[in-house]
Amino acid sequence: MGLRRVMCMILAGLLVVSGAGPVWAAERQLLFYNHVWGTFDRATADAVERSAYLRGFADFEVRTTTGADGKVWTGRYLRGRETYLEVFGRGDVPGKDGEPGAAGLGLSTERDGDVEALEARLREAGAEPIDFTQTRDFGDGKPVPWFDSVYLVHEYQRFGAWAMEYRQEYLDDPRSEVEPARFPGDVTRERYLPDVYRDRLMRDVTFIRLAVTGRDLADTVPLLRAGGFALRVGPEFVVATRGGTTMRFDEAPPGRTGLKRVDFELNRAVARHVEQLGTSTLVVGPGKRAVWTF
C-alpha cells in the first residue's frame, strides 16, 4: 500500500467524483494549514524547552493541556500570525503519539460551517468522516468545547491528519483570550492566535516536510483533496500547495518517520544564526527566512 494507491485516489478525486462531480481544486478552499506536531527524543525536547533563543524567536510557550476524556499532553509551542508548530518529547503524549517518529497535522477552516461542507465533499467521494469534538479544561474541571474535528481513520501507524473548526463556545470564552470576530462566523487562525508574534522574529510557517508510511500517506490524501489543496505527486512523495503553507509528504518505512523540516517566514531580515537544539538544527537567516531540520 503506497504511492500507487495514492495516485489512484488522487485521480479519482480530481477527475471523477461520484461519477461526474466537481473538480474540487477549482472550488473554494475549505482547509488551511493550522499546525504540525512532532515527537522527538528527550534531549531535543528538553533543549527546545530550555532555549532562551526560542523565546525571542517566536511566541513561545510550554503548556500542559487537558483535553477530552481527561487526556493530558505537554507541548512546546512556537506560534506565528496564523500558524504554529508543536514539539513533543518522548512520553509527553499518551500512547504511540508519545514515541519519537510520531507526528500529526491539523488543517482548519476559516469560516463557521465549512467543516460540514468538507464532510459533504468527503462523502461525495465515498469516504466516511469520523467526527470528534475536542475540549479544553482551563483548570476548573469544566471542559469547554474547543474545536470540532474530522478524521478519516480510527487508527494510523505513525502519522495522522485531521480537519478542525474552532467552536464558538471557546472563542467566546474570555479565558481563551482570542481576538474579536472580524466578520460573522469568523473562526480564522489569525483570530485564534495572539498577536505576540509582532514582537518576535517568527511570522508564520511556510513549509513542512514529513516522512510518513505509505498507508498513512494514502489515508491523508483524501482529506487534502477535499480541503481544496493542489496536489503534486512524484516518486514516493506528495506535495500539497495552496493557502500559504506548502506541505511535503515523503513515503518512508515505520522506523524512519516523523517531522523532518519546518521553514518559517520572519518579520524582518536578520543575519545568519545557527541554534543547535538537541539533535535538531535551527538556521535563522540570512534574510527573512529560517529553516529547522530534525
KESE-345435 format. One line per 3 residues: their letters; for each residue x, y, z of N, C-alpha, C. Coordinates in nm, 3 decimals, always signed. Layout:
<recs>
a> X Y Z X Y Z X Y Z; ...;
</recs>
This chain:
<recs>
mgl> +0.086 -0.119 +0.000 +0.000 +0.000 +0.000 +0.089 +0.123 +0.000; +0.093 +0.201 -0.108 +0.182 +0.314 -0.114 +0.142 +0.411 -0.221; +0.242 +0.452 -0.301 +0.218 +0.559 -0.396 +0.116 +0.522 -0.501;
rrv> +0.115 +0.397 -0.546 +0.018 +0.359 -0.649 -0.124 +0.383 -0.601; -0.153 +0.346 -0.476 -0.286 +0.369 -0.422 -0.315 +0.518 -0.410; -0.212 +0.595 -0.367 -0.229 +0.739 -0.356 -0.266 +0.799 -0.490;
mcm> -0.194 +0.758 -0.597 -0.221 +0.808 -0.730 -0.365 +0.780 -0.771; -0.411 +0.660 -0.747 -0.548 +0.623 -0.784 -0.649 +0.709 -0.709; -0.623 +0.733 -0.580 -0.717 +0.812 -0.501 -0.719 +0.957 -0.547;
ila> -0.601 +1.011 -0.581 -0.597 +1.149 -0.630 -0.672 +1.162 -0.760; -0.646 +1.072 -0.852 -0.711 +1.079 -0.981 -0.862 +1.062 -0.968; -0.903 +0.974 -0.880 -1.046 +0.954 -0.859 -1.112 +1.079 -0.805;
gll> -1.040 +1.151 -0.715 -1.099 +1.270 -0.656 -1.096 +1.390 -0.748; -0.989 +1.405 -0.826 -0.978 +1.524 -0.908 -1.054 +1.514 -1.039; -1.064 +1.391 -1.093 -1.124 +1.376 -1.226 -1.267 +1.324 -1.221;
vvs> -1.296 +1.236 -1.127 -1.431 +1.180 -1.121 -1.473 +1.172 -0.975; -1.576 +1.245 -0.939 -1.631 +1.242 -0.804 -1.775 +1.196 -0.815; -1.805 +1.080 -0.758 -1.939 +1.023 -0.769 -1.985 +1.017 -0.915;
gag> -1.894 +0.979 -1.002 -1.929 +0.962 -1.143 -1.904 +1.086 -1.225; -1.954 +1.203 -1.182 -1.936 +1.324 -1.263 -1.945 +1.449 -1.176; -1.870 +1.446 -1.066 -1.878 +1.557 -0.973 -1.785 +1.670 -1.006;
pvw> -1.775 +1.770 -0.918 -1.695 +1.889 -0.946 -1.546 +1.863 -0.930; -1.466 +1.946 -0.992 -1.322 +1.944 -0.971 -1.294 +2.033 -0.851; -1.263 +1.973 -0.737 -1.254 +2.048 -0.612 -1.142 +2.151 -0.614;
aae> -1.032 +2.122 -0.685 -0.920 +2.216 -0.686 -0.961 +2.351 -0.743; -1.069 +2.354 -0.819 -1.117 +2.481 -0.878 -1.221 +2.547 -0.788; -1.262 +2.482 -0.680 -1.363 +2.538 -0.591 -1.298 +2.609 -0.472;
rql> -1.380 +2.669 -0.388 -1.329 +2.741 -0.271 -1.253 +2.648 -0.177; -1.138 +2.694 -0.135 -1.059 +2.615 -0.042 -1.126 +2.615 +0.095; -1.138 +2.498 +0.155 -1.204 +2.484 +0.285 -1.106 +2.470 +0.400;
lfy> -0.991 +2.408 +0.374 -0.894 +2.382 +0.480 -0.763 +2.455 +0.454; -0.697 +2.492 +0.565 -0.569 +2.560 +0.559 -0.477 +2.500 +0.665; -0.347 +2.505 +0.639 -0.252 +2.456 +0.739 -0.272 +2.534 +0.868;
nhv> -0.290 +2.461 +0.977 -0.303 +2.522 +1.109 -0.176 +2.500 +1.190; -0.143 +2.372 +1.215 -0.020 +2.342 +1.288 +0.024 +2.200 +1.261; +0.150 +2.175 +1.284 +0.206 +2.041 +1.277 +0.271 +2.011 +1.411;
wgt> +0.266 +1.885 +1.450 +0.339 +1.846 +1.571 +0.427 +1.726 +1.540; +0.537 +1.718 +1.617 +0.627 +1.604 +1.605 +0.678 +1.564 +1.741; +0.704 +1.435 +1.758 +0.760 +1.382 +1.883 +0.905 +1.344 +1.859;
fdr> +0.993 +1.391 +1.947 +1.137 +1.372 +1.931 +1.197 +1.312 +2.057; +1.326 +1.287 +2.052 +1.394 +1.232 +2.169 +1.392 +1.334 +2.282; +1.411 +1.284 +2.403 +1.401 +1.370 +2.521 +1.504 +1.482 +2.520;
ata> +1.626 +1.455 +2.473 +1.729 +1.559 +2.472 +1.688 +1.677 +2.384; +1.627 +1.647 +2.269 +1.584 +1.755 +2.179 +1.469 +1.834 +2.240; +1.370 +1.764 +2.295 +1.256 +1.833 +2.357 +1.301 +1.919 +2.474;
dav> +1.393 +1.868 +2.555 +1.441 +1.946 +2.669 +1.521 +2.068 +2.624; +1.600 +2.052 +2.517 +1.677 +2.166 +2.465 +1.584 +2.274 +2.413; +1.476 +2.234 +2.347 +1.377 +2.329 +2.298 +1.312 +2.402 +2.416;
ers> +1.278 +2.327 +2.517 +1.210 +2.386 +2.633 +1.298 +2.485 +2.708; +1.428 +2.458 +2.713 +1.519 +2.544 +2.790 +1.576 +2.659 +2.709; +1.556 +2.658 +2.579 +1.622 +2.754 +2.492 +1.580 +2.898 +2.519;
ayl> +1.676 +2.982 +2.553 +1.648 +3.126 +2.568 +1.629 +3.188 +2.430; +1.699 +3.136 +2.329 +1.689 +3.194 +2.196 +1.547 +3.182 +2.140; +1.483 +3.068 +2.160 +1.349 +3.048 +2.105 +1.247 +3.144 +2.163;
rgf> +1.269 +3.189 +2.282 +1.175 +3.284 +2.343 +1.180 +3.421 +2.278; +1.289 +3.450 +2.209 +1.295 +3.571 +2.131 +1.262 +3.548 +1.985; +1.278 +3.423 +1.943 +1.250 +3.388 +1.804 +1.100 +3.383 +1.776;
adf> +1.022 +3.329 +1.868 +0.878 +3.308 +1.846 +0.798 +3.340 +1.970; +0.668 +3.348 +1.952 +0.575 +3.349 +2.066 +0.581 +3.208 +2.121; +0.662 +3.186 +2.223 +0.697 +3.053 +2.271 +0.628 +3.024 +2.404;
evr> +0.575 +2.902 +2.416 +0.508 +2.862 +2.540 +0.524 +2.713 +2.561; +0.545 +2.674 +2.685 +0.539 +2.534 +2.726 +0.410 +2.518 +2.805; +0.322 +2.430 +2.759 +0.190 +2.421 +2.821 +0.146 +2.276 +2.834;
ttt> +0.086 +2.245 +2.948 +0.022 +2.116 +2.968 -0.128 +2.135 +2.954; -0.190 +2.056 +2.868 -0.330 +2.073 +2.834 -0.408 +1.948 +2.870; -0.527 +1.967 +2.924 -0.620 +1.856 +2.948 -0.732 +1.865 +2.847;
gad> -0.745 +1.761 +2.765 -0.845 +1.758 +2.660 -0.959 +1.664 +2.692; -1.025 +1.617 +2.585 -1.139 +1.529 +2.601 -1.099 +1.399 +2.671; -1.192 +1.345 +2.749 -1.171 +1.219 +2.821 -1.053 +1.224 +2.917;
gkv> -1.015 +1.345 +2.959 -0.906 +1.358 +3.054 -0.767 +1.337 +2.997; -0.753 +1.330 +2.864 -0.622 +1.312 +2.804 -0.536 +1.435 +2.829; -0.412 +1.412 +2.871 -0.321 +1.520 +2.907 -0.195 +1.512 +2.821;
wtg> -0.152 +1.629 +2.769 -0.027 +1.632 +2.694 +0.048 +1.760 +2.724; +0.181 +1.755 +2.711 +0.267 +1.871 +2.735 +0.341 +1.903 +2.607; +0.318 +2.023 +2.555 +0.380 +2.063 +2.429 +0.459 +2.191 +2.442;
ryl> +0.552 +2.209 +2.349 +0.630 +2.333 +2.336 +0.582 +2.400 +2.209; +0.522 +2.516 +2.222 +0.453 +2.582 +2.111 +0.533 +2.700 +2.060; +0.548 +2.709 +1.927 +0.605 +2.826 +1.862 +0.497 +2.880 +1.770;
rgr> +0.442 +2.997 +1.805 +0.325 +3.050 +1.737 +0.357 +3.173 +1.653; +0.292 +3.180 +1.537 +0.306 +3.295 +1.449 +0.175 +3.368 +1.435; +0.158 +3.434 +1.322 +0.037 +3.511 +1.298 -0.084 +3.421 +1.277;
ety> -0.068 +3.318 +1.192 -0.178 +3.227 +1.161 -0.144 +3.080 +1.186; -0.018 +3.050 +1.197 +0.026 +2.910 +1.200 +0.120 +2.886 +1.317; +0.135 +2.759 +1.355 +0.226 +2.729 +1.463 +0.283 +2.588 +1.453;
lev> +0.377 +2.561 +1.542 +0.449 +2.434 +1.550 +0.444 +2.387 +1.694; +0.430 +2.255 +1.711 +0.423 +2.197 +1.845 +0.526 +2.085 +1.855; +0.609 +2.092 +1.958 +0.717 +1.994 +1.978 +0.690 +1.913 +2.103;
fgr> +0.692 +1.780 +2.086 +0.678 +1.687 +2.198 +0.807 +1.610 +2.219; +0.828 +1.567 +2.343 +0.935 +1.473 +2.374 +0.875 +1.337 +2.406; +0.959 +1.238 +2.413 +0.912 +1.103 +2.445 +0.829 +1.104 +2.572;
gdv> +0.707 +1.051 +2.564 +0.621 +1.040 +2.679 +0.537 +1.162 +2.711; +0.551 +1.270 +2.632 +0.472 +1.391 +2.658 +0.327 +1.377 +2.614; +0.301 +1.278 +2.532 +0.166 +1.248 +2.483 +0.139 +1.102 +2.514;
pgk> +0.017 +1.066 +2.553 -0.012 +0.926 +2.584 +0.001 +0.835 +2.460; +0.034 +0.710 +2.484 +0.033 +0.609 +2.378 +0.142 +0.627 +2.274; +0.115 +0.579 +2.154 +0.216 +0.579 +2.048 +0.250 +0.720 +2.000;
dge> +0.161 +0.817 +2.023 +0.192 +0.955 +1.985 +0.310 +1.010 +2.064; +0.339 +0.949 +2.178 +0.450 +0.992 +2.262 +0.581 +0.925 +2.228; +0.587 +0.852 +2.117 +0.710 +0.786 +2.074 +0.778 +0.868 +1.964;
pga> +0.911 +0.886 +1.970 +0.981 +0.959 +1.863 +0.949 +0.901 +1.726; +0.927 +0.990 +1.629 +0.889 +0.947 +1.495 +0.741 +0.963 +1.468; +0.663 +0.989 +1.574 +0.520 +1.015 +1.556 +0.501 +1.162 +1.518;
agl> +0.395 +1.190 +1.443 +0.368 +1.327 +1.401 +0.221 +1.342 +1.367; +0.175 +1.465 +1.362 +0.035 +1.493 +1.329 +0.022 +1.628 +1.262; -0.089 +1.646 +1.192 -0.113 +1.768 +1.115 -0.257 +1.813 +1.132;
gls> -0.276 +1.937 +1.177 -0.409 +1.994 +1.189 -0.435 +2.092 +1.075; -0.548 +2.073 +1.007 -0.589 +2.159 +0.896 -0.722 +2.221 +0.936; -0.730 +2.354 +0.936 -0.850 +2.416 +0.992 -0.927 +2.498 +0.890;
ter> -1.054 +2.521 +0.921 -1.140 +2.605 +0.840 -1.124 +2.751 +0.883; -1.175 +2.842 +0.800 -1.170 +2.983 +0.831 -1.309 +3.043 +0.853; -1.411 +2.968 +0.816 -1.549 +3.016 +0.831 -1.634 +2.911 +0.900;
dgd> -1.714 +2.955 +0.995 -1.802 +2.865 +1.068 -1.894 +2.792 +0.971; -1.899 +2.660 +0.981 -1.984 +2.579 +0.896 -1.910 +2.511 +0.782; -1.785 +2.552 +0.755 -1.711 +2.490 +0.646 -1.675 +2.345 +0.674;
vea> -1.673 +2.307 +0.802 -1.642 +2.167 +0.832 -1.754 +2.076 +0.780; -1.878 +2.126 +0.781 -1.989 +2.048 +0.726 -1.976 +2.038 +0.573; -1.933 +2.147 +0.510 -1.910 +2.143 +0.365 -1.799 +2.044 +0.331;
lea> -1.697 +2.037 +0.415 -1.589 +1.941 +0.394 -1.642 +1.799 +0.404; -1.723 +1.771 +0.504 -1.776 +1.636 +0.520 -1.863 +1.597 +0.400; -1.936 +1.694 +0.345 -2.018 +1.665 +0.226 -1.929 +1.626 +0.109;
rlr> -1.817 +1.695 +0.091 -1.724 +1.660 -0.016 -1.667 +1.520 +0.005; -1.631 +1.490 +0.129 -1.573 +1.359 +0.159 -1.673 +1.247 +0.131; -1.797 +1.267 +0.173 -1.899 +1.164 +0.149 -1.925 +1.149 -0.001;
eag> -1.920 +1.260 -0.073 -1.941 +1.256 -0.217 -1.833 +1.171 -0.285; -1.714 +1.171 -0.226 -1.603 +1.093 -0.281 -1.601 +0.950 -0.229; -1.698 +0.915 -0.144 -1.705 +0.778 -0.094 -1.637 +0.755 +0.039;
aep> -1.586 +0.861 +0.103 -1.522 +0.847 +0.234 -1.626 +0.851 +0.345; -1.586 +0.806 +0.462 -1.674 +0.805 +0.578 -1.611 +0.888 +0.689; -1.645 +1.017 +0.699 -1.585 +1.105 +0.801 -1.616 +1.056 +0.942;
idf> -1.519 +1.073 +1.029 -1.532 +1.038 +1.171 -1.528 +1.168 +1.250; -1.636 +1.199 +1.321 -1.647 +1.325 +1.396 -1.595 +1.309 +1.538; -1.533 +1.416 +1.588 -1.485 +1.417 +1.726 -1.479 +1.562 +1.773;
tqt> -1.524 +1.589 +1.893 -1.515 +1.723 +1.950 -1.409 +1.725 +2.059; -1.305 +1.805 +2.037 -1.202 +1.821 +2.138 -1.245 +1.928 +2.237; -1.213 +1.907 +2.363 -1.245 +2.004 +2.468 -1.116 +2.051 +2.534;
rdf> -1.127 +2.159 +2.610 -1.013 +2.207 +2.687 -1.060 +2.245 +2.826; -0.984 +2.202 +2.924 -1.012 +2.235 +3.063 -0.918 +2.347 +3.105; -0.975 +2.462 +3.142 -0.893 +2.576 +3.183 -0.848 +2.565 +3.329;
gdg> -0.877 +2.454 +3.393 -0.831 +2.433 +3.529 -0.940 +2.428 +3.633; -1.066 +2.449 +3.590 -1.175 +2.447 +3.686 -1.255 +2.317 +3.682; -1.206 +2.220 +3.602 -1.274 +2.092 +3.593 -1.398 +2.094 +3.508;
kpv> -1.420 +2.203 +3.433 -1.537 +2.214 +3.347 -1.492 +2.231 +3.202; -1.480 +2.121 +3.129 -1.429 +2.128 +2.992 -1.516 +2.216 +2.902; -1.451 +2.296 +2.819 -1.517 +2.383 +2.722 -1.498 +2.324 +2.583;
pwf> -1.604 +2.313 +2.501 -1.585 +2.267 +2.363 -1.483 +2.356 +2.293; -1.378 +2.295 +2.237 -1.264 +2.368 +2.181 -1.272 +2.374 +2.028; -1.278 +2.257 +1.966 -1.294 +2.254 +1.820 -1.356 +2.121 +1.778;
dsv> -1.429 +2.126 +1.668 -1.482 +2.005 +1.606 -1.379 +1.954 +1.508; -1.358 +1.823 +1.507 -1.257 +1.766 +1.418 -1.317 +1.654 +1.336; -1.252 +1.629 +1.223 -1.293 +1.523 +1.130 -1.170 +1.439 +1.096;
ylv> -1.182 +1.311 +1.117 -1.078 +1.215 +1.082 -1.132 +1.123 +0.973; -1.041 +1.051 +0.908 -1.084 +0.952 +0.809 -1.052 +0.810 +0.851; -0.969 +0.793 +0.952 -0.936 +0.659 +1.001 -0.937 +0.659 +1.153;
hey> -0.973 +0.545 +1.212 -0.971 +0.532 +1.357 -0.829 +0.511 +1.410; -0.745 +0.446 +1.330 -0.609 +0.416 +1.372 -0.512 +0.449 +1.260; -0.404 +0.515 +1.293 -0.297 +0.539 +1.196 -0.170 +0.474 +1.248;
qrf> -0.070 +0.462 +1.161 +0.054 +0.398 +1.202 +0.144 +0.493 +1.280; +0.195 +0.598 +1.213 +0.285 +0.691 +1.280 +0.247 +0.837 +1.259; +0.154 +0.862 +1.165 +0.116 +0.998 +1.132 -0.034 +1.007 +1.108;
gaw> -0.096 +1.110 +1.167 -0.238 +1.131 +1.146 -0.268 +1.276 +1.115; -0.359 +1.299 +1.021 -0.403 +1.434 +0.987 -0.552 +1.446 +1.015; -0.595 +1.564 +1.050 -0.737 +1.585 +1.079 -0.778 +1.726 +1.037;
ame> -0.906 +1.743 +1.014 -0.963 +1.875 +0.990 -1.021 +1.926 +1.121; -1.021 +2.058 +1.139 -1.069 +2.114 +1.264 -1.137 +2.249 +1.240; -1.237 +2.276 +1.324 -1.305 +2.405 +1.318 -1.329 +2.451 +1.461;
yrq> -1.276 +2.567 +1.495 -1.290 +2.618 +1.631 -1.436 +2.643 +1.665; -1.473 +2.610 +1.789 -1.609 +2.625 +1.836 -1.633 +2.765 +1.890; -1.755 +2.816 +1.867 -1.788 +2.950 +1.915 -1.785 +2.956 +2.068;
eyl> -1.820 +2.846 +2.136 -1.817 +2.847 +2.282 -1.676 +2.879 +2.333; -1.575 +2.825 +2.265 -1.437 +2.850 +2.305 -1.396 +2.992 +2.270; -1.428 +3.034 +2.148 -1.388 +3.168 +2.104 -1.455 +3.277 +2.187;
ddp> -1.574 +3.250 +2.237 -1.648 +3.347 +2.317 -1.608 +3.346 +2.464; -1.533 +3.245 +2.506 -1.491 +3.235 +2.646 -1.376 +3.333 +2.670; -1.389 +3.426 +2.763 -1.283 +3.524 +2.785 -1.148 +3.463 +2.822;
rse> -1.149 +3.341 +2.876 -1.023 +3.276 +2.913 -0.943 +3.234 +2.791; -1.009 +3.223 +2.677 -0.937 +3.186 +2.555 -0.851 +3.299 +2.502; -0.884 +3.423 +2.540 -0.808 +3.542 +2.504 -0.790 +3.557 +2.353;
vep> -0.893 +3.524 +2.277 -0.885 +3.540 +2.132 -0.934 +3.680 +2.094; -0.906 +3.717 +1.970 -0.945 +3.849 +1.921 -1.095 +3.852 +1.889; -1.155 +3.971 +1.881 -1.295 +3.982 +1.840 -1.311 +3.934 +1.696;
arf> -1.430 +3.887 +1.664 -1.459 +3.843 +1.528 -1.454 +3.961 +1.432; -1.397 +3.940 +1.314 -1.391 +4.045 +1.212 -1.508 +4.036 +1.116; -1.578 +3.923 +1.115 -1.694 +3.903 +1.029 -1.779 +3.792 +1.091;
pgd> -1.906 +3.781 +1.055 -1.990 +3.674 +1.110 -1.932 +3.537 +1.075; -1.920 +3.451 +1.174 -1.867 +3.317 +1.151 -1.716 +3.311 +1.143; -1.647 +3.411 +1.200 -1.501 +3.417 +1.197 -1.441 +3.312 +1.291;
vtr> -1.385 +3.208 +1.233 -1.313 +3.107 +1.311 -1.170 +3.094 +1.257; -1.116 +3.205 +1.211 -0.986 +3.205 +1.146 -0.871 +3.175 +1.242; -0.763 +3.129 +1.183 -0.642 +3.104 +1.260 -0.587 +3.235 +1.316;
ery> -0.595 +3.341 +1.239 -0.543 +3.470 +1.284 -0.620 +3.521 +1.406; -0.750 +3.495 +1.410 -0.829 +3.534 +1.528 -0.789 +3.452 +1.649; -0.766 +3.323 +1.627 -0.737 +3.231 +1.738 -0.602 +3.260 +1.803;
lpd> -0.500 +3.290 +1.722 -0.366 +3.308 +1.776 -0.345 +3.452 +1.824; -0.268 +3.471 +1.931 -0.243 +3.606 +1.982 -0.149 +3.684 +1.891; -0.136 +3.812 +1.914 -0.054 +3.899 +1.831 +0.087 +3.918 +1.885;
vyr> +0.130 +3.831 +1.975 +0.264 +3.841 +2.032 +0.370 +3.827 +1.923; +0.338 +3.756 +1.815 +0.433 +3.733 +1.706 +0.492 +3.865 +1.654; +0.418 +3.974 +1.667 +0.465 +4.103 +1.614 +0.595 +4.148 +1.680;
drl> +0.618 +4.104 +1.802 +0.738 +4.142 +1.876 +0.845 +4.033 +1.873; +0.826 +3.933 +1.789 +0.922 +3.824 +1.775 +0.971 +3.817 +1.630; +1.061 +3.723 +1.602 +1.109 +3.705 +1.465 +1.012 +3.626 +1.380;
mrd> +0.962 +3.514 +1.434 +0.878 +3.424 +1.356 +0.744 +3.487 +1.320; +0.712 +3.485 +1.190 +0.582 +3.534 +1.144 +0.488 +3.419 +1.114; +0.533 +3.320 +1.036 +0.447 +3.207 +1.003 +0.529 +3.090 +0.951;
vtf> +0.466 +2.974 +0.952 +0.522 +2.852 +0.892 +0.488 +2.852 +0.744; +0.590 +2.839 +0.659 +0.568 +2.843 +0.515 +0.586 +2.707 +0.447; +0.654 +2.613 +0.514 +0.682 +2.483 +0.454 +0.703 +2.380 +0.564;
irl> +0.650 +2.260 +0.544 +0.680 +2.149 +0.634 +0.712 +2.026 +0.550; +0.798 +1.941 +0.604 +0.832 +1.815 +0.537 +0.820 +1.702 +0.639; +0.741 +1.603 +0.603 +0.715 +1.490 +0.690 +0.749 +1.360 +0.619;
avt> +0.805 +1.265 +0.693 +0.825 +1.129 +0.643 +0.715 +1.043 +0.704; +0.634 +0.980 +0.619 +0.517 +0.905 +0.666 +0.513 +0.769 +0.595; +0.446 +0.674 +0.655 +0.433 +0.545 +0.590 +0.340 +0.555 +0.469;
grd> +0.352 +0.457 +0.379 +0.265 +0.457 +0.262 +0.119 +0.451 +0.298; +0.087 +0.375 +0.401 -0.053 +0.365 +0.443 -0.104 +0.497 +0.498; -0.023 +0.562 +0.583 -0.065 +0.691 +0.639 -0.077 +0.797 +0.531;
lad> +0.011 +0.792 +0.432 +0.003 +0.887 +0.322 -0.125 +0.868 +0.243; -0.156 +0.744 +0.211 -0.278 +0.715 +0.136 -0.402 +0.758 +0.212; -0.400 +0.746 +0.344 -0.515 +0.785 +0.425 -0.527 +0.936 +0.440;
tvp> -0.419 +1.009 +0.413 -0.419 +1.155 +0.427 -0.466 +1.226 +0.301; -0.436 +1.167 +0.185 -0.465 +1.233 +0.057 -0.611 +1.274 +0.040; -0.710 +1.191 +0.074 -0.850 +1.234 +0.054 -0.885 +1.360 +0.133;
llr> -0.826 +1.376 +0.251 -0.854 +1.495 +0.332 -0.793 +1.619 +0.266; -0.671 +1.606 +0.216 -0.607 +1.718 +0.146 -0.687 +1.756 +0.023; -0.728 +1.654 -0.050 -0.801 +1.677 -0.175 -0.934 +1.746 -0.149;
agg> -1.011 +1.696 -0.053 -1.141 +1.754 -0.024 -1.128 +1.894 +0.036; -1.015 +1.920 +0.104 -0.993 +2.051 +0.163 -0.961 +2.159 +0.062; -0.929 +2.117 -0.062 -0.904 +2.213 -0.167 -0.759 +2.240 -0.198;
fal> -0.667 +2.159 -0.144 -0.526 +2.178 -0.174 -0.496 +2.128 -0.315; -0.398 +2.190 -0.379 -0.347 +2.143 -0.508 -0.240 +2.038 -0.479; -0.251 +1.920 -0.539 -0.162 +1.810 -0.508 -0.071 +1.778 -0.626;
rvg> +0.057 +1.758 -0.597 +0.153 +1.714 -0.697 +0.215 +1.584 -0.647; +0.216 +1.484 -0.733 +0.264 +1.351 -0.695 +0.390 +1.318 -0.773; +0.493 +1.271 -0.704 +0.615 +1.226 -0.768 +0.649 +1.088 -0.714;
pef> +0.766 +1.038 -0.747 +0.809 +0.907 -0.697 +0.818 +0.908 -0.544; +0.722 +0.846 -0.481 +0.719 +0.829 -0.336 +0.706 +0.960 -0.258; +0.639 +1.058 -0.315 +0.611 +1.179 -0.238 +0.485 +1.245 -0.291;
vva> +0.424 +1.326 -0.205 +0.309 +1.410 -0.241 +0.336 +1.549 -0.185; +0.313 +1.652 -0.267 +0.329 +1.791 -0.222 +0.192 +1.859 -0.233; +0.150 +1.921 -0.123 +0.023 +1.994 -0.120 +0.051 +2.143 -0.110;
trg> -0.006 +2.220 -0.202 +0.010 +2.365 -0.202 -0.127 +2.430 -0.204; -0.130 +2.560 -0.190 -0.249 +2.643 -0.190 -0.285 +2.679 -0.046; -0.289 +2.808 -0.019 -0.329 +2.852 +0.114 -0.216 +2.909 +0.198;
gtt> -0.093 +2.917 +0.144 +0.013 +2.985 +0.217 +0.123 +2.897 +0.271; +0.095 +2.771 +0.302 +0.196 +2.679 +0.355 +0.206 +2.557 +0.265; +0.325 +2.527 +0.218 +0.348 +2.408 +0.136 +0.378 +2.291 +0.227;
mrf> +0.317 +2.176 +0.198 +0.336 +2.056 +0.279 +0.386 +1.942 +0.191; +0.500 +1.885 +0.227 +0.556 +1.773 +0.152 +0.554 +1.648 +0.239; +0.506 +1.539 +0.180 +0.497 +1.410 +0.248 +0.582 +1.310 +0.171;
dea> +0.686 +1.256 +0.235 +0.772 +1.156 +0.174 +0.739 +1.020 +0.232; +0.722 +0.923 +0.144 +0.693 +0.787 +0.190 +0.818 +0.726 +0.253; +0.802 +0.667 +0.372 +0.915 +0.612 +0.446 +0.870 +0.490 +0.526;
ppg> +0.962 +0.400 +0.560 +0.927 +0.286 +0.645 +0.902 +0.333 +0.788; +0.832 +0.253 +0.869 +0.795 +0.295 +1.005 +0.911 +0.345 +1.090; +1.030 +0.289 +1.075 +1.142 +0.329 +1.158 +1.207 +0.461 +1.119;
rtg> +1.159 +0.523 +1.010 +1.222 +0.648 +0.963 +1.120 +0.762 +0.946; +1.010 +0.751 +1.014 +0.904 +0.851 +1.000 +0.928 +0.971 +1.093; +0.848 +1.075 +1.073 +0.850 +1.188 +1.164 +0.855 +1.321 +1.093;
lkr> +0.849 +1.427 +1.171 +0.863 +1.562 +1.120 +1.011 +1.587 +1.093; +1.044 +1.627 +0.969 +1.183 +1.639 +0.929 +1.229 +1.784 +0.908; +1.137 +1.872 +0.871 +1.180 +2.009 +0.841 +1.062 +2.105 +0.852;
vdf> +1.090 +2.226 +0.902 +0.992 +2.333 +0.907 +1.062 +2.462 +0.863; +1.001 +2.532 +0.766 +1.051 +2.661 +0.721 +0.961 +2.773 +0.774; +1.022 +2.885 +0.805 +0.947 +2.998 +0.861 +0.972 +3.125 +0.780;
eln> +0.870 +3.208 +0.769 +0.886 +3.345 +0.725 +0.907 +3.430 +0.848; +1.000 +3.524 +0.841 +1.031 +3.610 +0.954 +0.971 +3.749 +0.936; +0.956 +3.820 +1.045 +0.901 +3.955 +1.040 +1.000 +4.057 +0.986;
rav> +1.127 +4.025 +0.997 +1.230 +4.118 +0.948 +1.354 +4.038 +0.907; +1.435 +4.100 +0.826 +1.558 +4.036 +0.781 +1.662 +4.038 +0.894; +1.736 +3.927 +0.905 +1.838 +3.915 +1.009 +1.963 +3.851 +0.951;
arh> +2.074 +3.863 +1.022 +2.197 +3.795 +0.984 +2.184 +3.647 +1.019; +2.267 +3.566 +0.961 +2.259 +3.421 +0.983 +2.295 +3.385 +1.127; +2.211 +3.297 +1.183 +2.235 +3.246 +1.318 +2.201 +3.098 +1.320;
veq> +2.285 +3.018 +1.384 +2.262 +2.873 +1.394 +2.241 +2.837 +1.540; +2.128 +2.772 +1.568 +2.094 +2.729 +1.703 +2.081 +2.577 +1.704; +2.169 +2.509 +1.778 +2.162 +2.364 +1.791 +2.071 +2.329 +1.908;
lgt> +1.967 +2.252 +1.880 +1.868 +2.215 +1.982 +1.858 +2.064 +1.987; +1.937 +2.003 +2.076 +1.943 +1.858 +2.080 +1.999 +1.804 +1.950; +1.925 +1.713 +1.886 +1.968 +1.659 +1.757 +1.916 +1.741 +1.640;
stl> +1.846 +1.851 +1.666 +1.790 +1.935 +1.560 +1.872 +2.063 +1.545; +1.857 +2.127 +1.426 +1.931 +2.249 +1.397 +1.838 +2.354 +1.339; +1.835 +2.471 +1.401 +1.757 +2.583 +1.352 +1.854 +2.685 +1.292;
vvg> +1.839 +2.711 +1.162 +1.921 +2.811 +1.093 +1.832 +2.931 +1.061; +1.863 +3.044 +1.123 +1.783 +3.165 +1.106 +1.860 +3.264 +1.019; +1.797 +3.309 +0.909 +1.864 +3.399 +0.816 +1.967 +3.325 +0.730;
pgk> +2.038 +3.401 +0.648 +2.026 +3.547 +0.633 +1.897 +3.584 +0.561; +1.847 +3.702 +0.589 +1.723 +3.746 +0.528 +1.603 +3.719 +0.616; +1.488 +3.699 +0.555 +1.361 +3.684 +0.628 +1.313 +3.540 +0.626;
rav> +1.406 +3.445 +0.642 +1.370 +3.304 +0.636 +1.449 +3.224 +0.738; +1.387 +3.122 +0.797 +1.454 +3.031 +0.888 +1.414 +2.889 +0.852; +1.506 +2.795 +0.877 +1.482 +2.654 +0.845 +1.524 +2.571 +0.967;
wtf> +1.432 +2.487 +1.014 +1.458 +2.398 +1.128 +1.454 +2.255 +1.076; +1.565 +2.184 +1.090 +1.573 +2.044 +1.046 +1.584 +1.953 +1.167; +1.516 +1.840 +1.157 +1.512 +1.743 +1.268 +1.572 +1.609 +1.223;
</recs>
